[in-house]
Amino acid sequence: MEGKLLSVIVPIYNTEQYLVKCISSIQNQSYSNLEIILVDDGSTDDSGRICDRYEKKDLRIKVIHKENGGIVSARKTGVNVAKGDYITYVDSDDWIESEMYSEMMKKAIQYDAEIVSSGLQREYADSAIEEFDNVEPGFYGRNDIERIIFPRMIYTGNFYEAGINVHIYNKIFKSELVKRYQSVLRDEIRMGDDAGVVYPCYLNARKIFVLHKSFYHYVLRSDSCMGIKKENEIQRLGMLNEYLKKCINDSVAQRELLERQLIKYMYYLILFGITDKSILIDERKHIVPYDDLKKSDCIILYGAGKMGKALYPLMKKIGMNIIVWVDSVPGQGVKGIDVLGEISPKEYDKIVIAAANYRVIEDMKKNVLKFKIPMEKVSTINCDDLTFGDIDEMLKSEEF
């Protein structure tokens, strides 16, 4: 099995406190036929020197120092020099379990798969959550990919949940396949950079294997971008949107269905990255994409997380009447959810749930029901009628 060389590309930017654990976890893989490519993307801390020390001790390690260009540029640099039959990636603040590549390469070779995906563990300060592809594990040939994978690959029907999780680092790819798409992705793209490689690879793969084992440990931290500023994010998302539309249009199978899924994914990225551009007012003065929410409505805003904190000033800006802002955890300007029991439904038109994940939305709905509030009073995100025209409008809009 170890006749096949696996190239592991590690883009690195100022992660000195995580880097030793990351590199060591790759070195200690039970699958030893590795080429480990460490791409120092203009680090200003000790990361570059740590890489150099590892290169001197392990002949499998190759270090590349370059000017900072972002994670796409760093991955592309690694791919361009990779000699492996297969290619994979590890982010420099993460780590992997010792059996990861043995198990994945075994499936790749056994089934001649162009892509093998696994799960991951999202590591928080005091907990970890496993995440897998939302399709059955096992082998899929081209007919099964088109029939089973494509109808839910980017979006399962639950906002926001993908059939094939977009992460690039918990997958291995045949070299010629991933090089084709990593090499053409624009360096400027930051949000959605994984999708710009992963989904085109799946659109063109003939054989894949889905493995429901979580070897990869994704470490959550607040300062994890690759040194690229968030300015011009609208333009960057526009680039990604046009590129993925082209990739889908070039695919012969499930084209219209995949385009409808892409709309949901792009809206998710807009919500995640530039929330202040994420709602529109249609010709009826309705707020898009909320359920039957009008600009003139008197509302209660429920949710003070990232989305709620972005929506509150946005809704105030467009003139909506927010009578109270509530959350399960009260804070500055935010009342506790118990206040819902003190307000008569006659005093407001809608409770607007400020959340994007459908599981969170369902939990928040249950909290509302405890106060015997009619569900017709609750407004949540509804993306069913969103079009590419709406997405384009959001990505070019500067003012309402």
C-alpha positions in Angstrom: 0.0 0.0 0.0 2.8 2.4 0.8 4.0 2.5 -2.8 1.7 5.5 -3.3 3.2 8.8 -2.2 1.0 11.2 -0.3 1.9 14.9 -0.4 0.7 16.8 2.7 0.6 20.6 2.2 0.7 22.8 5.3 0.1 26.5 4.7 1.6 28.5 7.6 1.1 32.0 8.8 2.1 33.1 12.4 1.1 29.9 14.1 4.3 29.3 16.2 2.4 28.1 19.3 0.5 25.4 17.4 3.1 24.4 14.8 5.1 21.8 16.6 2.0 19.8 17.5 0.7 20.1 13.9 4.0 19.0 12.2 4.6 16.2 14.8 1.2 14.7 14.2 1.9 14.5 10.5 5.4 13.0 11.0 3.9 10.4 13.3 1.5 9.0 10.8 1.5 5.2 10.6 1.4 5.7 6.8 5.0 6.9 6.3 5.3 7.4 2.6 4.7 11.1 2.9 6.0 14.3 1.3 5.4 17.0 3.8 5.4 20.5 2.2 5.5 23.4 4.7 4.6 26.7 3.0 5.7 29.6 5.2 3.4 32.4 3.9 5.4 35.4 5.1 5.2 34.7 8.8 6.5 37.4 11.1 6.8 35.2 14.2 9.1 32.2 14.7 7.1 29.9 12.4 9.6 30.0 9.6 12.5 29.0 11.8 10.5 26.2 13.3 9.9 24.8 9.8 13.6 25.1 9.0 14.5 23.1 12.0 12.1 20.3 11.1 13.4 20.2 7.5 16.9 19.5 8.8 15.7 16.5 10.8 13.3 14.8 8.4 14.1 14.1 4.8 10.4 14.0 3.9 10.0 17.6 4.8 10.3 20.4 2.2 10.1 24.1 3.3 9.1 27.0 1.1 9.3 30.5 2.3 7.2 33.1 0.4 5.7 36.6 0.7 2.3 36.7 2.4 -0.4 36.1 -0.2 -3.2 34.3 1.8 -4.2 30.7 2.1 -5.1 30.1 -1.5 -1.7 31.4 -2.6 0.1 29.2 -0.1 -1.8 26.0 -1.0 -1.2 26.7 -4.7 2.5 27.1 -4.0 2.5 23.7 -2.3 0.5 22.0 -5.0 2.8 23.3 -7.7 5.8 21.4 -6.3 4.0 18.3 -4.9 5.2 15.0 -6.4 2.6 12.7 -4.7 0.2 10.4 -6.3 -2.3 11.9 -3.9 -2.5 15.3 -2.2 -4.0 16.5 1.1 -3.8 19.5 3.3 -3.5 20.3 7.0 -3.9 23.8 8.5 -1.0 24.7 10.7 -3.0 25.3 13.9 -4.7 21.9 13.6 -3.5 18.3 14.2 -4.3 14.8 13.0 -4.6 11.4 14.6 -1.8 8.8 13.7 -4.1 6.4 11.7 -5.7 9.1 9.5 -3.7 8.6 6.3 -3.3 4.8 6.7 -7.1 4.4 6.7 -7.7 6.9 4.0 -5.0 5.7 1.6 -6.2 2.1 2.1 -9.6 3.1 0.7 -8.1 5.2 -2.0 -6.0 2.4 -3.3 -8.6 -0.4 -2.8 -11.2 1.5 -4.8 -9.0 3.6 -7.0 -10.9 6.6 -5.6 -10.1 10.1 -6.8 -11.3 11.5 -3.5 -11.6 10.0 0.0 -13.3 12.1 2.7 -13.3 11.7 6.4 -14.9 13.5 9.4 -13.4 16.0 11.7 -13.6 17.1 15.3 -14.2 20.8 16.0 -12.2 21.5 19.1 -13.5 24.3 21.4 -11.9 25.3 24.7 -13.8 22.7 26.7 -15.5 20.4 24.2 -15.3 18.8 20.8 -18.0 18.2 18.2 -17.7 15.5 15.5 -18.8 16.4 12.0 -19.3 14.0 9.0 -20.6 14.2 5.5 -24.4 14.0 5.4 -24.4 11.0 3.1 -24.0 7.4 3.8 -20.4 6.1 4.2 -19.0 3.9 1.5 -17.9 3.8 -2.2 -19.7 5.8 -4.9 -19.0 5.3 -8.6 -19.9 8.1 -11.2 -23.5 7.0 -11.5 -24.0 7.0 -7.8 -22.2 10.4 -7.5 -24.7 11.9 -9.9 -27.8 10.1 -8.5 -27.1 10.3 -4.7 -24.3 12.9 -4.0 -25.2 15.7 -6.4 -28.8 16.2 -5.2 -27.6 17.2 -1.8 -23.9 17.9 -2.3 -23.9 21.6 -1.5 -27.2 21.9 0.3 -29.3 19.2 1.9 -32.5 21.3 2.2 -31.7 22.4 5.8 -30.2 25.8 6.2 -27.3 25.6 6.4 -26.2 22.0 5.9 -24.2 20.4 3.1 -24.2 16.8 2.0 -20.5 16.9 1.4 -18.8 19.1 4.0 -16.8 21.8 2.3 -13.6 21.3 4.2 -10.5 20.5 2.1 -8.2 19.3 4.9 -10.1 16.2 5.9 -9.9 14.8 2.3 -7.3 13.3 0.1 -7.4 13.8 -3.7 -5.7 12.2 -6.7 -3.0 14.6 -7.6 -4.0 15.4 -11.2 -7.6 16.2 -10.1 -6.9 18.6 -7.3 -4.0 20.3 -9.1 -6.5 21.1 -12.0 -8.7 23.2 -9.7 -6.3 24.5 -7.0 -4.0 26.0 -9.6 -6.8 28.1 -11.2 -8.5 29.4 -8.1 -7.9 33.1 -7.7 -5.6 34.1 -4.8 -7.9 36.9 -3.7 -10.6 34.5 -2.6 -10.7 34.1 1.2 -14.2 33.0 2.3 -15.2 29.9 0.5 -11.7 29.0 -0.6 -12.2 25.4 0.3 -15.4 25.3 -1.8 -13.6 26.7 -4.8 -11.5 23.5 -4.9 -13.6 20.8 -3.2 -16.8 21.1 -5.2 -15.2 21.3 -8.7 -13.3 18.2 -7.8 -16.5 16.3 -6.8 -18.2 17.6 -10.0 -15.6 15.9 -12.0 -14.7 12.8 -10.0 -15.5 9.3 -11.2 -14.9 7.4 -7.9 -15.1 8.7 -4.3 -15.2 7.1 -0.9 -16.9 8.6 2.1 -15.4 7.6 5.5 -17.3 8.4 8.7 -14.3 8.6 11.0 -13.1 11.8 12.6 -9.3 11.8 12.5 -8.8 15.6 11.9 -8.8 18.0 14.9 -9.9 21.5 13.8 -8.9 23.9 16.5 -11.2 26.9 16.9 -9.4 30.2 17.4 -10.4 33.8 16.8 -7.3 34.9 14.9 -7.0 32.2 12.3 -7.1 33.9 8.9 -4.0 33.8 6.8 -3.0 37.4 7.2 -5.4 38.7 4.5 -7.6 41.7 5.5 -11.4 41.5 5.1 -11.6 44.5 2.9 -13.3 44.0 -0.5 -15.0 40.9 0.8 -18.0 41.6 -1.5 -15.8 41.5 -4.6 -14.1 38.4 -3.4 -17.4 36.5 -2.9 -18.5 37.7 -6.3 -15.4 36.1 -7.8 -16.2 32.8 -6.0 -19.9 33.0 -7.0 -19.0 33.4 -10.7 -16.4 30.7 -10.7 -18.6 28.1 -9.0 -21.5 28.9 -11.4 -19.1 28.3 -14.3 -17.9 25.0 -12.8 -21.5 23.8 -12.4 -22.5 25.0 -15.9 -19.6 23.0 -17.3 -21.0 19.9 -15.6 -23.6 17.9 -17.5 -25.3 16.3 -14.6 -27.9 17.9 -12.2 -27.0 21.4 -13.4 -30.2 23.2 -12.4 -30.4 21.5 -9.0 -26.7 22.3 -8.2 -27.3 25.9 -9.2 -30.2 26.1 -6.7 -27.9 24.6 -4.0 -25.2 27.2 -4.8 -27.6 30.0 -4.2 -28.1 28.8 -0.6 -24.4 28.3 -0.1 -23.5 31.8 -1.3 -26.2 33.3 0.9 -24.8 31.5 3.8 -21.3 33.0 3.1 -22.9 36.5 2.8 -24.6 36.0 6.2 -21.4 34.7 7.7 -19.0 37.3 6.3 -21.0 40.5 5.3 -24.2 40.3 7.2 -25.0 44.0 6.7 -25.6 43.2 3.0 -27.7 40.1 3.6 -31.2 41.4 3.5 -33.1 43.1 0.7 -36.4 45.1 0.5 -38.6 43.8 -2.4 -41.2 45.8 -4.3 -43.9 44.9 -1.7 -41.7 46.4 1.1 -41.0 42.8 2.4 -37.7 41.9 4.0 -36.0 39.2 1.9 -35.3 36.4 2.8 -37.3 36.4 6.0 -40.8 34.7 6.2 -43.5 37.3 5.5 -41.6 40.1 7.2 -42.5 43.6 6.2 -40.5 46.8 6.6 -43.4 48.4 8.5 -43.7 45.6 11.0 -43.2 46.1 14.7 -40.8 43.4 15.8 -39.0 41.6 18.6 -35.5 40.6 17.6 -34.5 37.3 19.2 -30.8 36.4 19.1 -27.7 38.4 20.2 -25.0 36.2 18.6 -23.0 37.3 15.6 -26.0 37.5 13.4 -28.2 39.3 15.9 -25.5 41.8 16.6 -25.2 42.5 12.8 -29.0 42.6 12.2 -29.9 44.9 15.0 -28.2 48.0 13.6 -29.1 47.0 10.1 -32.8 46.8 10.9 -32.7 50.1 12.8 -30.9 51.7 9.8 -33.7 50.8 7.4 -36.3 52.1 9.8 -37.8 48.9 11.4 -39.4 49.3 14.7 -37.7 47.0 17.2 -39.5 47.1 20.5 -37.1 44.9 22.3 -34.0 42.8 21.6 -33.9 39.5 23.5 -31.5 36.5 24.0 -31.2 33.5 26.2 -28.3 35.4 27.9 -29.1 39.0 28.6 -26.5 41.7 28.1 -26.0 45.4 27.3 -29.1 46.5 25.5 -30.4 42.9 25.3 -33.2 41.6 27.6 -33.5 38.0 28.8 -35.8 35.7 26.8 -38.3 35.6 29.8 -39.4 39.1 28.8 -41.4 37.4 26.0 -43.9 36.2 28.7 -44.5 39.8 29.7 -45.4 41.2 26.2 -48.7 40.6 24.7 -48.6 39.3 21.0 -50.9 42.3 20.2 -48.0 44.6 20.8 -45.8 43.3 18.0 -46.2 41.8 14.5 -43.3 39.4 14.4 -40.5 37.8 16.5 -37.5 37.7 14.1 -35.1 34.8 14.9 -31.6 36.0 14.2 -29.9 32.7 13.4 -28.8 30.8 10.3 -28.3 27.2 11.3 -31.5 25.2 11.1 -30.8 23.3 14.3 -30.3 26.5 16.2 -33.5 28.0 14.6 -35.5 24.9 15.7 -34.2 25.3 19.3 -35.1 29.0 19.3 -38.6 28.2 18.0 -39.1 25.8 20.9 -38.1 28.5 23.3 -40.7 30.8 21.8 -43.4 28.1 22.1 -42.9 27.9 25.8 -44.6 31.3 26.1 -47.6 30.1 24.0 -46.8 32.5 21.2 -48.5 31.6 17.9 -45.9 30.3 15.3 -47.4 32.7 12.7 -45.8 35.4 14.7 -42.3 34.0 14.2 -40.2 34.9 11.2 -37.1 32.9 10.2 -34.8 32.8 7.2 -36.4 31.3 4.2 -34.1 30.9 1.2 -36.4 28.9 -1.1 -37.2 31.8 -3.4 -33.8 33.4 -3.5 -32.3 33.7 -7.0 -28.9 34.5 -8.4 -30.3 37.9 -9.1 -30.8 38.4 -5.3 -27.3 37.2 -4.6 -25.8 39.5 -7.3 -27.8 42.4 -5.8 -26.4 41.6 -2.3 -22.9 41.4 -3.6 -23.0 44.8 -5.3 -25.3 46.7 -2.9 -23.6 49.5 -1.0 -26.7 51.2 0.5 -30.4 50.4 0.9 
